[in-house]
Amino acid sequence: MIIFPAIDIKDGNCVRLVKGDFGTAQKVADDYLETAKSFENAGAEWIHMVDLDGAAAGRPVNKNIYIDVAKNTNLKVEVGGGIRNMQTVAEYLDLGVTRVILGSAALKDPDFVTEAVAGFGPEKIVVGIDSMNRMVATEGWMEASDVNYIDLALKMTEAGVKYFIFTDISRDGTLTGVNREQLKDLADALGDKGNIVASGGVKTMEDIRACKEMGLYGTICGKSIYAGTLDLKEAIDYAKEED
């Protein structure tokens, strides 16, 4: 299993939110590049980065930060937030980002997702499914929908998507533990059709163990690292262990 340490960017700063509420933004690190390098030193191979300003604006806002990390570390960078067209996908990938996250577009413009997977390959595209009470939320979690998260995931597999990030918004940034029930339901529904990354609520090694036992592809760790409730190196070493 892969551990994805996370950096969310708002107004150029490394922040964490609680339940996606921009009003709760709290600065958690002084320097994004030094933070990324600390993740690399702990053994991380990937980093999960979100352009919060971009998610709200519907277009990339902090692109230079993600490119800087891609160029000045050996980390594989996955980026989400405000990616709404093929040109933006191409720009990110051409500039060194390994994988782009399509969130709102999966619900609002599924043809774009299909085109992106066909054009760049399933290894380069991950769909972020953000759920509140099992229903998908979009536009930086500011808009609710009446689409069930599992239904969207299954639809996306038909578009060729192989990688999914599932976030339970009610747990994101709360350190209350991952939503094991909804993760298991999604894993059972997808079977071998998709690789699931858990996001939202990770607090301790107990969450990492739970995700690995479910056979998930990865787990995103953000606030738990900054708050010191999870040792990143320990999590990475455990995740890499053979079953």
HELIX and SHEET records of a PDB file:
HELIX    1   1 TYR A   32  ASN A   41  1                                  10    
HELIX    2   2 LEU A   52  ALA A   57  1                                   6    
HELIX    3   3 LYS A   63  ASN A   72  1                                  10    
HELIX    4   4 MET A   86  ASP A   94  1                                   9    
HELIX    5   5 SER A  104  LYS A  108  1                                   5    
HELIX    6   6 PRO A  110  PHE A  120  1                                  11    
HELIX    7   7 TYR A  149  GLU A  158  1                                  10    
HELIX    8   8 ILE A  169  ARG A  171  5                                   3    
HELIX    9   9 ARG A  180  LEU A  190  1                                  11    
HELIX   10  10 GLY A  191  LYS A  193  5                                   3    
HELIX   11  11 MET A  205  GLU A  213  1                                   9    
HELIX   12  12 LYS A  223  ALA A  227  1                                   5    
HELIX   13  13 LEU A  232  LYS A  240  1                                   9    
SHEET    1   A 9 ASP A  21  ALA A  29  0                                        
SHEET    2   A 9 ASN A  13  VAL A  18 -1                                        
SHEET    3   A 9 ILE A   2  LYS A  10 -1                                        
SHEET    4   A 9 TRP A  46  ASP A  51  1                                        
SHEET    5   A 9 LYS A  76  GLY A  80  1                                        
SHEET    6   A 9 ARG A  99  LEU A 102  1                                        
SHEET    7   A 9 ILE A 125  MET A 132  1                                        
SHEET    8   A 9 MET A 135  THR A 138 -1                                        
SHEET    9   A 9 GLU A 143  ASN A 148 -1                                        
SHEET    1   B 6 ASP A  21  ALA A  29  0                                        
SHEET    2   B 6 ASN A  13  VAL A  18 -1                                        
SHEET    3   B 6 ILE A   2  LYS A  10 -1                                        
SHEET    4   B 6 GLY A 218  CYS A 221  1                                        
SHEET    5   B 6 ASN A 195  SER A 199  1                                        
SHEET    6   B 6 TYR A 163  ASP A 168  1                                        
END                                                                             
